[in-house]
Amino acid sequence: MRQGIAHRWQPVVWLSARRIALTCLLGCVLHGPQAWASNSAALLQGLPADETTQSLVLAIKADPQQAGSWLDLAVLLCQNGQDNSALPLLAHIEKTFDPPAGIREVIRLLRVGGCERPGARGKALRLAGSAQRGYDSNVNQGASSALFELGSAFPNVVVELTPDFLPRGDHFTQLDASSSWAAPDGSHQLGLQARFKRHDQLKAQDVGIVSGVADRTWDCQQAQCRVSGVLSFVTLGSRAFQTEASLQAGWQRPLGPEPSSQTLALEATLSRQRFATQPSFDAWLAQVRGSWRVPLAHWLPAADGADHLLLSTGYGVDVPSAGRPGGRREVRLLGVSGSLDLSSRLTPGLVGEWSLQRQWTHESQAYSPGLIDATRRPQLSTLALAAVQTLDRNNRLRLELRRSLQRDTVSLFSYAGHTISLSWQWQDDF
């Protein structure tokens, strides 16, 4: 097998070869050798005439029950940029040989990540972009209740909120673009990212973000370590809003040799935020997050190697530089997300994704004594469902539905809303 995409999975491929061969032999007995020969001939027509490809073709024709040769040929065609020939072979392997989880993970990465173009390995520049159209039912995070009781300075006074403080829905268009340059060994990376979100009516809620990233990655014993620096500029309503500089340190370690093994990850971030028009909101933020990726195949033998759960937790402290309402904040996170490869269940290239996250925030003092006497304790829950359809090596579509619900001790900040969006995503290496 040639080095490249499949080289990392070579131990998995050959450890699983005997099981696939037995499955293949059973298929030949059930369907008959004539059916096998007919299917093989159709799949092997029109392939490149180079020596390596044709040697694998001859091996398959001599013994079409050898699944290892089929996989070698599919990977070779992928590495040479022959998507139209490689993808049917991958589908044939899944349908005919019933491969184990490790092989299905190899197939998923080839299919979802896209076959390599000749010479793609080692390319330094990656460009990516997306265009999204959607609807947000509560763009301004308007209060769920139209009535609000004032604090001790105004006893027994209940006011009715104006429309600006109530939920306002609008359609939006969002454009994203990014570029990254990586060293040949992948140890250093520089990136530039931009996002522009525009609403049809609520122009004051338009958002623009431009970020620069510098990243350094290295192997540390049996894990991978990373240090990153990020500088971001944010506009709100076409005006300067926020500047943020952050330093991140990350650690990630797989808990097994196979691509479908469990993975542990830790990340620490220190950030400095400055607000252009509200300097009292300037703050230092320190965050620690951890995650545990668990393939579903560990619990459900019928699951594909790509199917997984990701459990995450985190803790953060937000310390203001001046007299911000509410004072110091402590934030706790708990989340679970998952991915389900639906290629063999519904249609090739289709992946389902979902996530559920809960965030608890505690402020250290009353929000605004006399006007709002309560100390805020917001609890934010977010549920997201998405379907991602890969079209080819560069393009995919994403349909997402997101629901957010916040409950707060100050009713003015309790809100609910949902968004639905469809996006086209593209990326390529140069």
JOZI-V579753 format. One record per run of one state. SS is the DSSP state (helix for helix, strand for strand, loop for the rest). FROM is the first residue (numbers start at 1). TO is the last residue. If there is no record, write none. Layout:
SS:FROM:TO
SS:FROM:TO
This chain:
loop:1:4
helix:5:15
loop:16:16
helix:17:31
loop:32:32
helix:33:43
loop:44:50
helix:51:62
loop:63:66
helix:67:79
loop:80:82
helix:83:97
loop:98:100
helix:101:113
loop:114:124
strand:125:136
loop:137:142
strand:143:143
loop:144:146
strand:147:149
loop:150:151
helix:152:154
loop:155:157
strand:158:160
loop:161:162
helix:163:165
strand:166:166
loop:167:169
strand:170:182
loop:183:187
strand:188:199
loop:200:202
helix:203:205
loop:206:206
strand:207:220
loop:221:222
strand:223:236
loop:237:238
strand:239:254
loop:255:262
strand:263:275
loop:276:278
helix:279:281
loop:282:282
strand:283:295
helix:296:298
loop:299:307
strand:308:320
loop:321:328
strand:329:341
loop:342:349
strand:350:363
loop:364:367
strand:368:368
loop:369:371
strand:372:372
loop:373:378
strand:379:390
loop:391:394
strand:395:407
loop:408:410
helix:411:413
loop:414:414
strand:415:429
loop:430:430
